[in-house]
Amino acid sequence: MSMVCMSRTFLRHSRVQRLGFLPQILSINTPQCRKFTQTPRVCDSTPIYHPRPISYAFDPATPVTQSSPTSPAFSFLHPSNLTQDAEYEHAIPLNPQNLKVPWPTSLPCTLQSKYWREAEAATKDLLQTLFPPNNNPKGEKYLTAVTEAVVSYTIHLFPLCDLARIKLFSRTLVLAFLHDDAVDAGNLNDDVVLIPAEKNSKPSHKAFNIISEEILTADPGNGAILIEDILSWGSTSRNHQQGPTRFSSLDEYIAHGLEDFGATLTLRCVEFSITTPHASSSPTDLRSVSYLKSLCAKHLLLTNDLYSYAKEVASGDTGLNAVRVVQDLMGCSDSSAKMVVRLMLRDVERQMDEEYTRLITTSSTNSVNGAQLKHARAMIIAVAGNMFFSATCDRYARAVEGSRLV
């Protein structure tokens, strides 16, 4: 999954990097706290949580003009419906357009974890454990890039986590990014960062051993399932290096790309992020949201393909990408292919909203419960977070003229 640098899979698709400083988010005179993300209000103990600053924002495709729906999509995700709900107590609602981030989607807004500074500290701590300053073969520039990618991805896709879980996820995604990078570069002997091929890891699988122990300590039952998915994706990411390079249809590519990208693992992380220890989802629970899950996975993949395309072209990366596949199948320009992918994303969103509405309606008959609806919302929130992440990561944006925020 070339999350940070190289080719393309899972978070690699996310090829993100640093978020810089966005003027207008913080007032010059606003007091700040160095230890936490919050700043106390004067005469008020309620903390103010500031969003993580950004430096870049872009839209990879020409805006698509569409008629407005008769009723707003994803009504639960409108900022006015988020502020008083305990389900979102760990998150900050963001209006991307207010932050000068192009937002060509029917998703009303996105969320960000309040604990982004703590996530960043947890990420740096693990990287320093794996690569001490006096023995760092990766280089500080590389580790900074990993940190920025991991933190941005974590806080936007899993913003419903409490503080302990968001730190755990940031460290788990360090493993995913480092593994993907190593596989993409052909460093298949770098056991320090690689996910082992089987459960019985060697002592040299340092990153995996640290993370698997932390996951199981946090939640033995659900953690074991998450680790199985980590191992499965790790194996798939290795095997797909020799996969097909041409496809007879876009659907065929998507079926292949979803495995390569790690959509199952991403959405397993979403489930884990909202599941309390010692509580698990039954097969029936998972089945009720399975269609929505498939739609969200497709959106995650196509979004990352669309936003990473310019970066791939600029770096000479000829790996698989939905934009390239559409070009080959239709014999069209890349700008036309990007428009096709954008239209597909809007259609997937329409289907997502219809399916969530169906689940809400079904809940009145007791065939879908509150936990299942929360799971459905968490997946949709991850989709919105992936769009914001992709639109603001500098690794993508630097290849797009005019993407730097002034």
C-alpha positions in Angstrom: 0.0 0.0 0.0 2.5 2.6 -0.6 1.2 4.8 2.0 4.0 7.2 2.1 6.2 6.9 -0.7 6.2 4.4 -3.3 3.6 2.6 -5.3 0.0 1.9 -4.4 -1.9 -0.1 -1.9 -3.9 0.4 1.1 -2.6 3.6 2.8 0.0 3.8 0.2 -2.8 4.9 -2.0 -3.1 7.6 0.4 0.4 8.9 -0.4 0.0 11.7 1.9 2.3 13.9 3.7 2.6 17.0 5.8 0.1 19.4 6.9 1.4 22.9 7.4 0.0 26.1 8.8 -3.4 27.4 7.7 -3.7 31.1 8.5 -7.1 32.1 9.7 -7.6 29.0 11.9 -5.9 30.4 14.9 -6.1 34.0 16.1 -2.7 35.5 16.8 -3.9 36.4 20.3 -5.4 33.0 21.1 -3.6 31.5 24.1 -2.3 28.0 23.5 -1.5 25.0 25.7 1.6 23.1 24.8 0.6 19.8 26.5 -2.9 19.2 25.1 -4.8 20.1 22.0 -7.2 22.3 23.9 -7.0 25.9 25.1 -9.1 26.9 28.1 -11.6 29.7 27.6 -11.4 32.6 29.9 -13.8 32.1 32.8 -14.9 28.7 31.3 -13.5 25.3 32.0 -14.8 24.0 28.6 -11.8 23.4 26.3 -11.6 24.7 22.8 -10.1 22.2 20.3 -8.4 23.7 17.3 -8.2 21.8 14.0 -4.8 20.5 12.8 -3.4 23.1 10.4 -3.1 22.4 6.7 -0.9 23.9 3.9 -2.4 22.4 0.7 -5.8 21.8 -0.8 -6.8 20.8 -4.3 -9.4 19.2 -6.5 -7.9 16.8 -9.0 -10.8 16.9 -11.5 -12.8 19.6 -13.1 -15.8 20.4 -10.9 -18.8 18.4 -11.8 -22.1 20.4 -12.1 -25.0 18.4 -10.8 -28.5 19.4 -9.8 -29.0 19.6 -6.0 -31.0 16.6 -4.5 -34.5 17.3 -3.3 -33.3 16.7 0.3 -29.7 16.9 1.6 -27.7 13.7 1.7 -26.3 12.2 4.9 -28.4 14.4 7.2 -26.7 13.0 10.3 -23.4 14.5 9.1 -24.5 18.1 9.0 -22.6 20.1 11.6 -25.7 21.2 13.4 -26.5 17.6 14.1 -23.1 16.7 15.5 -22.4 19.2 18.3 -24.7 17.9 21.0 -24.4 14.2 20.3 -22.1 12.1 22.7 -21.3 9.8 19.7 -19.1 12.6 18.4 -17.6 13.8 21.7 -14.0 13.0 20.6 -14.3 14.8 17.2 -14.2 18.3 15.8 -16.6 18.9 12.9 -14.8 20.6 9.9 -16.4 22.5 7.1 -13.9 21.9 4.3 -15.0 24.9 2.2 -14.4 27.2 5.2 -10.8 26.0 5.2 -10.5 26.6 1.4 -10.6 22.9 0.7 -12.5 22.0 -2.5 -15.3 19.7 -1.6 -17.0 18.2 -4.7 -19.1 15.7 -2.8 -22.5 15.3 -1.3 -20.9 14.5 2.1 -21.9 17.6 4.1 -18.7 17.9 6.2 -15.9 15.8 7.8 -14.7 15.1 11.3 -11.2 15.3 12.9 -10.1 13.8 16.2 -9.6 16.3 18.9 -6.5 14.4 20.0 -4.3 15.0 16.9 -1.4 16.2 19.0 -1.5 13.1 21.2 -1.7 10.9 18.0 1.4 12.7 16.7 3.3 12.1 19.9 2.4 8.4 19.9 3.5 8.1 16.3 6.8 9.7 16.9 7.4 7.6 20.0 7.0 4.3 18.1 9.2 5.5 15.2 11.9 6.5 17.7 11.6 3.0 19.3 12.1 1.4 16.0 14.7 3.8 14.7 16.7 5.4 17.6 18.4 8.7 16.7 21.8 7.0 16.9 20.7 4.1 14.7 18.3 5.4 12.1 18.9 3.9 8.6 15.7 5.6 7.3 16.7 9.2 7.8 14.8 12.0 9.6 13.2 13.3 6.5 11.6 10.0 5.8 10.4 9.5 9.4 8.9 13.0 9.3 7.0 12.1 6.1 5.7 8.9 7.7 4.6 10.8 10.8 2.6 13.4 8.8 1.0 10.7 6.7 0.0 8.5 9.6 -1.4 11.3 11.8 -3.5 12.8 9.0 -4.9 9.5 8.0 -5.7 8.4 11.5 -7.4 11.5 12.8 -9.6 11.9 9.8 -10.7 8.3 9.2 -11.1 7.3 12.8 -12.2 10.5 14.6 -14.8 8.8 16.8 -12.0 7.1 18.9 -11.3 8.0 22.5 -7.8 9.2 23.3 -6.5 5.7 24.0 -7.8 4.2 20.8 -6.6 7.1 18.6 -3.1 6.7 19.9 -3.3 2.9 19.3 -4.5 3.5 15.8 -1.7 6.0 15.0 0.9 3.4 16.1 -0.9 0.6 14.1 -0.8 2.7 11.0 2.9 3.3 11.4 3.3 -0.5 10.9 1.0 -0.4 7.9 2.8 2.5 6.2 6.3 1.1 6.9 5.3 -2.4 5.6 3.8 -1.0 2.5 6.8 1.2 1.8 9.1 -1.8 2.2 7.1 -4.0 -0.1 6.8 -1.3 -2.7 10.6 -0.7 -2.7 11.3 -4.5 -2.8 12.8 -4.6 0.6 11.4 -7.9 1.5 14.1 -8.7 4.0 13.4 -5.7 6.2 11.8 -7.7 9.0 11.9 -4.7 11.4 9.0 -3.1 9.5 7.4 -5.9 7.6 4.2 -7.7 8.6 5.1 -11.4 8.9 3.7 -13.9 6.5 2.2 -15.9 9.4 1.2 -15.5 13.0 4.4 -17.0 14.4 6.5 -13.9 13.9 10.2 -13.8 14.6 11.7 -11.5 17.2 13.1 -9.5 14.3 9.5 -8.5 13.3 9.9 -5.6 15.8 7.1 -3.3 14.6 4.5 -6.1 14.3 5.3 -7.6 17.6 5.0 -4.2 19.4 1.7 -3.4 17.7 0.1 -6.8 18.0 0.8 -6.8 21.8 -0.7 -3.4 22.2 -3.8 -4.3 20.2 -4.4 -7.5 22.2 -3.8 -5.6 25.5 -6.4 -3.0 24.5 -9.1 -5.6 23.4 -8.2 -9.3 23.4 -11.3 -10.5 21.5 -11.7 -7.8 18.8 -8.0 -7.3 18.7 -7.4 -10.9 17.6 -9.7 -10.3 14.7 -8.0 -7.1 13.7 -4.6 -8.8 13.8 -5.9 -11.5 11.5 -6.8 -8.8 9.0 -3.4 -7.1 9.4 -1.7 -10.4 8.6 -4.0 -11.1 5.7 -3.4 -7.6 4.2 0.3 -8.0 4.7 0.3 -11.2 2.8 -1.9 -9.8 0.0 0.3 -6.7 -0.4 3.3 -8.9 -1.1 1.5 -11.2 -3.5 -0.1 -8.4 -5.5 3.3 -7.1 -6.6 3.1 -9.6 -9.4 -0.6 -9.1 -10.2 -2.3 -8.2 -13.5 -1.5 -5.0 -15.3 -4.6 -4.8 -17.6 -8.3 -5.4 -17.0 -11.2 -6.0 -19.2 -13.5 -3.8 -17.2 -13.4 -1.2 -14.4 -15.3 -3.6 -12.1 -12.6 -6.2 -12.6 -10.0 -3.6 -11.6 -12.0 -2.5 -8.6 -12.3 -6.1 -7.3 -8.5 -6.5 -7.6 -7.7 -3.0 -6.3 -9.8 -3.3 -3.1 -7.6 -6.1 -1.9 -4.4 -4.4 -2.9 -5.5 -1.1 -1.3 -6.5 -2.8 1.9 -10.1 -1.7 2.1 -11.1 -4.6 4.3 -8.4 -3.7 6.8 -9.3 0.0 6.8 -13.0 -0.8 7.5 -12.0 -3.4 10.1 -10.2 -0.5 11.8 -13.3 1.6 11.6 -15.3 -1.2 13.3 -12.6 -1.6 16.0 -12.5 2.2 16.6 -16.1 2.2 17.9 -16.3 -1.2 19.6 -15.8 -1.3 23.3 -13.6 -4.0 24.8 -15.2 -7.4 25.3 -18.1 -6.5 23.0 -18.1 -7.8 19.5 -20.2 -7.7 16.4 -22.1 -10.9 15.5 -22.2 -12.2 11.9 -25.8 -10.9 11.7 -24.6 -7.4 12.8 -22.0 -7.4 10.1 -24.4 -8.7 7.4 -26.9 -5.9 8.0 -24.3 -3.3 6.9 -22.4 -5.4 4.4 -23.8 -3.6 1.3 -23.0 -0.2 2.7 -19.5 -1.5 3.7 -18.9 -2.6 0.0 -19.9 0.9 -1.2 -17.7 2.6 1.3 -14.7 0.4 0.3 -15.2 1.3 -3.3 -15.4 5.1 -2.5 -12.1 4.8 -0.4 -10.3 3.2 -3.4 -11.6 5.5 -6.1 -10.9 8.6 -4.0 -7.3 7.6 -3.4 -6.8 6.7 -7.1 -8.2 10.0 -8.2 -6.2 12.2 -5.8 -2.9 10.4 -6.1 -2.9 10.3 -9.9 -1.0 13.5 -10.6 1.6 12.5 -8.0 2.0 9.1 -9.7 2.4 10.8 -13.1 5.0 13.3 -11.8 7.0 10.6 -10.2 6.9 8.2 -13.2 4.9 5.6 -11.2 3.1 3.4 -13.7 1.3 1.3 -11.1 -2.4 0.5 -11.3 -4.9 3.3 -10.9 -8.6 3.7 -11.7 -7.8 6.8 -13.8 -5.3 4.8 -15.9 -7.7 1.9 -16.3 -10.5 4.2 -17.5 -8.1 5.8 -20.0 -7.1 2.4 -21.4 -10.7 1.1 -21.6 -12.2 4.3 -23.1 -9.2 5.5 -25.1 -9.7 9.0 -23.6 -7.5 11.7 -22.1 -6.6 11.6 -18.5 -8.7 14.7 -17.8 -11.8 12.9 -19.2 -10.9 9.7 -17.2 -10.7 11.8 -14.0 -14.1 13.2 -14.7 -15.5 9.6 -15.2 -14.0 8.6 -11.8 -15.5 11.7 -10.1 -18.9 11.0 -11.5 -18.6 7.4 -10.3 -17.8 8.7 -6.8 -20.9 10.9 -6.8 -23.0 7.9 -7.9 -21.4 5.7 -5.1 -22.4 8.5 -2.6 -25.9 8.4 -3.9 -26.1 4.7 -3.3 -24.5 5.1 0.2 -27.1 7.6 1.2 -29.9 5.5 -0.1 -28.6 2.5 1.8 -28.2 4.4 5.0 -31.7 5.7 4.7 -32.9 2.2 4.2 -31.1 1.1 7.3 -32.7 3.9 9.3 -36.1 2.9 8.0 -35.5 -0.8 8.8 -34.5 0.1 12.3 -38.1 0.9 13.1 -38.9 -2.8 12.5 -36.1 -3.8 15.0 -34.2 -5.6 12.3 -31.4 -3.1 12.5 -30.3 -1.8 16.0 -28.5 1.2 17.3 -25.0 -0.4 17.3 -25.4 -1.3 13.6 -26.5 2.2 12.7 -23.5 3.6 14.6 -21.2 1.3 12.6 -22.9 2.5 9.4 -22.3 6.2 10.4 -18.7 5.5 11.3 -18.0 4.0 7.8 -19.5 7.0 6.1 -17.5 9.3 8.4 -14.3 7.4 7.3 -15.2 8.0 3.7 -15.6 11.8 4.3 -12.3 11.7 6.2 -10.5 10.0 3.4 -11.7 12.7 1.0 -10.4 15.5 3.3 -7.1 13.6 3.9 -6.6 13.1 0.1 -7.5 16.7 -0.8 -5.0 18.2 1.8 -2.0 15.9 1.8 1.0 17.7 0.4 2.5 14.6 -1.3 -0.4 14.6 -3.7 -0.9 18.3 -3.8 2.7 19.3 -4.7 2.1 17.8 -8.1 -0.9 20.1 -8.7 -0.2 23.7 -9.6 -1.9 26.2 -7.3 -2.6 23.8 -4.5 -0.6 25.7 -1.9 -2.8 27.7 0.5 -1.8 31.3 0.8 
